[in-house]
Amino acid sequence: MHSSHLFALLCLLVWAPTPTNSWWLLSKADTSAPNTSPILCKNVPGLTPQQKRMCHDNPNVIKYLISGLRSALHTCEYTFQREAWNCTLTLPGVGTSPLQIASRESAYVYAISAAGVSHSLARACSKGLIDDCGCGETPQTIESAPTPSPYYSRTATGSQPVSTSDFVWAGCSDNVKFGNAFGRKFVDQYDRQHATEPRSQMNLHNNRVGRRLLANAMGRECKCHGVSGSCVTKTCWKVMPKFDEFANRLHEKYQLAKLVTNNDQKLFVRSTPPSGVSGRTERYVKTLEVSSKQMRNELIYLDESPNYCAIGVKDRECADNCHNICCGRGWRTTREIVDEPCHCQFVWCCEVKCKTCKKLVERNFCL
């Protein structure tokens, strides 16, 4: 590793987060040079011996693990860009509020980070970028014709075909099984060693939710084969959703996250009756263990969210949600002229030519 990269990583020690989430420091590591992951993991504070060993033994896998983590954090920031909490995770934000507060925001970050790792590894496997894994398992069930897929098609190669009534299972499915398995071994290491502690139980549960929702969200992607575009035969394989689409689904889970309590080293959530139910409320209140079937796909948290309006919002861009983001402190509007392509035309073959137009753009910033 270059000396400048080592110096930068050592500087992170000043802002080192708690060991619970120290593996997130890998998102700031430089991975451009070959065979750097063993050195990176050796110098990241707080990693467990098992995580360091996995880094040393699987340098190519760790590269895609880091890529998945970065994608998760970037997607988190994009998803929350118009909310009071905007997923501020850049150092020194990592390891400070809200992540040391066991809030619903922390629950979301853990879940999307775990899912981001799995997503990156699963896709890398199907593309043949990791030596230790290949295509995902070919489904063995007989299914009817697949619904149209919103995802881009890829060439069907690899797996042993399995016939169905309307298509053939073939191609190379995303290997989410490998992604989840490796991600679980690496990401969950610290919390598994502290599994009797409520916060670690919360983290492990939310990590599992992220991975499980990703696996459950896999859909079919198909390609037709025949003369002149006809669909004489159709091959299909399993693919994960685009990660931003998955993040939107996880955001819905964030909004419905359940507050839990600790009792005798176990986490429980109280299920209250739906609105409009009459009679004695306590008849309908029941306590669910977090590990129950009803809670398997639900995010959980231990603490209420902090007051994000107490955090400085000055100069934060607030788009069209300034009243909430700026916490009632007001905002200023700037106007600027920008160049953008316009009047684009397709020129045979194969070019798109555009003119350049001036456009007045307004931007809002908190006071």
Secondary structure by P-SEA (a helix, b strand, c coil): ccaaaaaaaaaacccccccccccccccccccccccaaaaaaaacccccaaaaaaaaacaaaaaaaaaaaaaaaaaaaaaacccccccccccccccccccccccaaaaaaaaaaaaaaaaaaaaaaaacccccccccccccccccccccccccccccccccccccccccccccccaaaaaaaaaaaccaaaaaaacccaaaaaaaaaaaaaaaaaaaabbbbbccccccccccbbbbbbbbccaaaaaaaaaaaaabbbbbbbcccbbbbbbbbcccccccccccbbbbcccccccccbbbbcccccccccccccccccccccccccccccbbbbbbbbbbbcccccccccbbbbbbbbbbbbbbbcc
